[in-house]
Amino acid sequence: MSRILRASIDRAALRANLAAVRAAAPGCKVMAVVKANAYGHGLVATATTLAGADAFAVARIEEGVLLREAGINLPVVLLEGVFNGAQLAEAAHRDFELVVHDSSQLALLEGWGRGRRFTLWVKVDTGMNRLGFRPEEFPRAFERLCALPVPPREIRLLTHLARADERDCEMTSAQVARLRAILDQLGPHPAFAGPGGRPVVSIGNSAGLLGWPQARGDWVRPGLALYGVSPFPGQVGTDLGLSAAMTLESSVIAVRRVPRGETVGYGGTWRAERDAAIAIVAAGYGDGVPRHLASGAPVLFAAGTGALAGRVSMDMIAVDVTGLSGVRVGDRATLWGRGLPVERIADHAGTIPYELICGVSQRVPLELR
Ligand SMILES: *Cc1c(COP(=O)(O)O)cnc(C)c1O
């Protein structure tokens, strides 16, 4: 069966992006973030391709279980930790590493009286105000961790940056300084395994590791960069030496003439200012093409670049290909990816590239290359 619509996943690009991350963060370990179905790229296939990472990170325990069931034995970090006793037992059984960001999770661990020792990543909230212990709460949380009935295998620290994608924003340095202040106050502890008896720390996501050398820590946690996408507004992956791993492509299923003055699509929001050639492409919001994509957004054909004409439908879009010679039924159309950066499409949809790649829907087959 030859597919009309597909997300083609370039495994060589994934591997090259991992190498680029390693080159950008020399000496750091890499926790490859594969949450949300590896940002839409396919969880298991992506993790298998990125087997050269030092660990994987997921948001939900179910994602970690899928990795283990696929035979993946690298460390797996649960970025939100666990939320009940059953999940804690599952995490022990699967040998997951846990983020601990809330006192309810300390209480769960205090009730864990037997069995496996966990590697725990204590999350410090240095300003994001989402998850983690505030600096003033940290000492008490740390005391409780040190008194756990089953001592942790290792205690590590992590924090998350709120504005690392803004290259000249003071907040990143302030967040790093808050973490450093905590580290400076911590004496050596047998649960720490970093050099000099200090804890191993993780700070930078993609933007942190690429834009802020001082904000890397011992472990970096890239997601977006591994998929070849730029976290920085105004730049695309190739500007940063990355290659797009996902190309969303479909086919032209009809080409029609629209006389000057007539409109195209629901709501009649696009009007032909001259006799127009319109290509109908089989991809819509049911596939993850955002309905907020604005008329004029580029769509790439072998014959050149067309412009979205009117509203995105559930299964189709209309593209103005007037002046492009020879766009025919059956021609390939690229929605984003190779040759058409998803960052540009995100700009036309008023969103960020993360949302587009994560939002490719289940009915779109992933094809590994
Ligand atoms: C998702 C996530 C990351 C990865 O972020 P990118 O911007 O995709 O690199 C890193 N750390 C945490 C805690 C996350 O939730």
The ligand as an SDF file (V2000), in Angstrom:
LIG
                    3D

 15 15  0  0  0  0  0  0  0  0999 V2000
   10.3160   18.4200   28.0880 C   0  0  0  0  0  0  0  0  0  0  0  0
   11.4190   18.6670   29.0390 C   0  0  0  0  0  0  0  0  0  0  0  0
   12.7470   18.8100   28.5940 C   0  0  0  0  0  0  0  0  0  0  0  0
   13.1040   18.9060   27.1240 C   0  0  0  0  0  0  0  0  0  0  0  0
   12.8930   20.2210   26.6790 O   0  0  0  0  0  0  0  0  0  0  0  0
   13.2680   20.7020   25.2030 P   0  0  0  0  0  0  0  0  0  0  0  0
   12.9580   22.1430   25.2220 O   0  0  0  0  0  0  0  0  0  0  0  0
   12.4050   19.9280   24.2760 O   0  0  0  0  0  0  0  0  0  0  0  0
   14.7030   20.3970   25.0040 O   0  0  0  0  0  0  0  0  0  0  0  0
   13.7400   18.9140   29.5430 C   0  0  0  0  0  0  0  0  0  0  0  0
   13.4540   18.8900   30.8690 N   0  0  0  0  0  0  0  0  0  0  0  0
   12.1890   18.7810   31.3340 C   0  0  0  0  0  0  0  0  0  0  0  0
   11.9480   18.7810   32.7880 C   0  0  0  0  0  0  0  0  0  0  0  0
   11.1420   18.6770   30.4380 C   0  0  0  0  0  0  0  0  0  0  0  0
    9.8990   18.5850   30.9070 O   0  0  0  0  0  0  0  0  0  0  0  0
  1  2  1  0
  2  3  1  0
  2 14  2  0
  3  4  1  0
  3 10  2  0
  4  5  1  0
  5  6  1  0
  6  7  2  0
  6  8  1  0
  6  9  1  0
 10 11  1  0
 11 12  2  0
 12 13  1  0
 12 14  1  0
 14 15  1  0
M  END
$$$$
